[in-house]
Amino acid sequence: QILSKAYAVLSDAEQRAVYDEQGRVDEEGEALRGERDWQEYWRLLFRKITVKDIEDFEKSYKDSEEELADIKAAYMDFEGDMDRIIESVLCVDYTDEPRIRKIIEKAIDSGEVPSYKGFVKESKQKMIARKRRAEKEAREAEKTKDELGLSGEDDLKALIQSRNKDRKKEMDDFLAQLEAKYGNNTKKGGKKTAAKKGK
């Protein structure tokens, strides 16, 4: 809401001019009344991100100058630890490792980055463990996706709504149990207190 109010003031030429000149904001102005559906307003300004958008970004990012800079920065930050490099660079999974290795090796050979022992002398066991871990995670993700019957964004939205309903029902049931368990005791307790006072 604070960000929305700031945007409302700064995007309105008249209010912006008043703010720039006087450092004040018209709190009673229409833009700041809070009657607007902010979610709908932001959706007008920024379109919804889709799976296709992410896929398109991945295509344009891989093998780009930006990715190259990110790989070098991650290599430097983590001193050649491939586990952490793969976790931190965007759109990368274990199948990209040979490509990432070649990029780093080329940067080492050209003197752009130093040669870290953690990268150059990484054990085979560590590489195999990383690959197995990634494959296991991929299998688990696929299994979960199949179990939940997810194939697209609408399915995911339906799943979230369904889970919210289930949680609400669980909470209602829990509150009903508490009321049944402690509601009667409260009444009994009240009678006992009254009886004690009478004595």
C-alpha positions in Angstrom: 0.0 0.0 0.0 2.9 2.4 0.8 4.5 1.7 -2.6 1.2 2.1 -4.3 0.6 5.5 -2.6 4.1 6.6 -3.5 3.5 5.6 -7.1 0.1 7.3 -7.2 1.7 10.6 -6.1 4.8 10.4 -8.3 2.8 9.3 -11.4 0.4 12.2 -11.1 2.0 15.4 -12.6 0.0 17.8 -10.4 0.6 15.9 -7.2 4.3 15.4 -8.1 4.7 19.2 -8.7 3.2 20.0 -5.3 5.4 17.4 -3.6 8.5 18.6 -5.4 7.8 22.2 -4.5 6.4 21.9 -0.9 7.4 18.3 0.2 3.8 17.6 1.1 1.2 15.1 -0.1 -2.5 15.6 -0.3 -3.7 12.8 1.9 -7.3 13.5 1.1 -6.7 13.2 -2.7 -8.6 10.6 -4.7 -5.4 8.6 -5.4 -4.6 8.1 -1.7 -8.1 7.3 -0.4 -7.4 3.6 -0.4 -10.7 2.7 -2.3 -8.8 1.4 -5.3 -8.3 -2.3 -5.9 -4.5 -2.2 -5.8 -4.0 -5.7 -7.2 -6.1 -4.9 -10.2 -4.3 -1.5 -10.6 -0.8 -3.1 -10.5 -2.0 -5.8 -13.0 -2.8 -2.9 -15.4 0.7 -1.6 -15.0 2.6 -4.9 -15.0 1.4 -7.8 -17.0 1.2 -11.3 -15.5 4.4 -13.5 -15.9 3.6 -16.7 -17.7 5.6 -19.9 -18.1 6.3 -18.9 -21.7 7.8 -15.6 -20.5 10.2 -17.6 -18.3 11.1 -19.9 -21.1 11.7 -17.0 -23.5 13.9 -15.3 -20.9 15.9 -18.6 -20.5 16.5 -18.8 -24.2 17.7 -15.2 -24.4 19.8 -15.5 -21.2 21.7 -18.6 -21.9 25.0 -18.0 -23.7 24.5 -14.2 -23.4 27.0 -11.7 -22.1 24.9 -11.3 -19.0 25.1 -15.1 -18.2 28.9 -15.0 -18.9 29.3 -12.1 -16.4 27.1 -13.9 -13.8 29.1 -17.2 -14.1 32.4 -15.4 -13.6 31.0 -13.4 -10.6 29.6 -16.7 -9.0 33.0 -18.4 -9.6 34.8 -15.6 -7.9 32.2 -15.3 -5.0 32.3 -19.0 -4.2 35.9 -19.5 -5.0 35.3 -22.2 -7.6 32.7 -24.3 -5.6 30.6 -25.8 -8.5 27.7 -26.8 -6.1 27.2 -23.1 -5.2 27.9 -21.8 -8.7 25.2 -24.0 -10.2 22.7 -23.1 -7.4 23.3 -19.3 -7.9 23.4 -18.8 -11.7 20.0 -18.3 -13.3 18.4 -21.0 -15.5 21.2 -23.5 -14.7 20.8 -27.1 -13.8 23.2 -30.1 -13.6 22.9 -30.7 -17.4 24.5 -27.3 -18.0 27.6 -28.2 -15.9 29.9 -29.2 -18.9 29.0 -25.9 -20.6 29.6 -23.9 -17.4 32.9 -25.6 -16.8 34.1 -24.8 -20.3 33.2 -21.1 -19.8 35.1 -21.0 -16.5 38.1 -22.9 -17.9 38.3 -20.4 -20.8 38.2 -17.5 -18.3 41.0 -19.1 -16.2 43.2 -19.7 -19.3 42.7 -16.1 -20.5 43.6 -14.8 -17.0 40.2 -13.1 -16.4 39.7 -15.1 -13.2 42.1 -16.8 -10.8 42.5 -20.6 -10.7 40.8 -21.8 -7.5 41.7 -25.2 -6.1 38.1 -26.0 -5.3 37.3 -25.9 -9.1 40.5 -27.2 -10.7 40.9 -30.1 -8.2 37.3 -30.9 -7.5 37.0 -34.7 -6.7 35.1 -37.1 -9.0 33.0 -38.1 -5.9 31.8 -34.6 -5.5 30.8 -34.3 -9.1 29.0 -37.7 -9.0 27.2 -36.7 -5.7 26.0 -33.4 -7.3 24.7 -35.2 -10.4 22.9 -37.9 -8.3 21.4 -35.2 -6.0 20.1 -33.2 -9.0 18.6 -36.3 -10.7 16.9 -37.3 -7.5 15.4 -33.9 -7.1 14.2 -33.9 -10.7 12.6 -37.3 -10.2 10.9 -36.2 -7.0 9.6 -33.0 -8.7 8.2 -35.0 -11.7 6.6 -37.5 -9.3 5.0 -34.7 -7.3 3.8 -33.0 -10.5 2.2 -36.3 -11.7 0.6 -37.0 -8.3 -1.0 -33.6 -8.2 -2.1 -33.8 -11.9 -0.3 -30.5 -12.8 0.2 -29.7 -16.4 -0.3 -25.9 -16.6 -0.8 -22.6 -14.8 -4.5 -23.1 -14.4 -3.9 -26.5 -12.7 -1.5 -24.8 -10.3 -4.0 -22.1 -9.5 -6.7 -24.7 -8.9 -4.3 -26.6 -6.6 -3.6 -23.5 -4.5 -7.3 -22.7 -4.2 -8.0 -26.3 -3.2 -5.3 -26.3 -0.6 -6.6 -23.0 0.8 -10.1 -24.6 1.1 -8.6 -27.7 2.8 -6.7 -25.5 5.3 -9.8 -23.5 6.1 -11.8 -26.7 6.7 -9.0 -28.0 8.9 -9.0 -24.8 10.9 -12.8 -24.8 11.2 -12.7 -28.4 12.4 -10.0 -27.6 14.9 -11.9 -24.6 16.3 -15.0 -26.7 16.5 -13.1 -29.4 18.5 -11.7 -26.8 20.9 -15.2 -25.3 21.4 -16.7 -28.8 22.0 -13.9 -29.7 24.4 -13.5 -26.4 26.4 -16.8 -24.8 25.8 -18.6 -27.1 28.2 -15.9 -26.9 30.8 -16.2 -23.1 30.8 -19.9 -23.4 31.7 -19.2 -26.0 34.4 -16.4 -23.8 35.7 -18.8 -20.9 35.9 -21.2 -23.0 38.0 -18.5 -24.1 40.4 -17.3 -20.6 40.9 -20.8 -19.5 41.7 -21.3 -22.4 44.1 -18.0 -21.5 45.9 -19.1 -17.9 46.3 -22.4 -19.1 47.8 -20.5 -21.1 50.4 
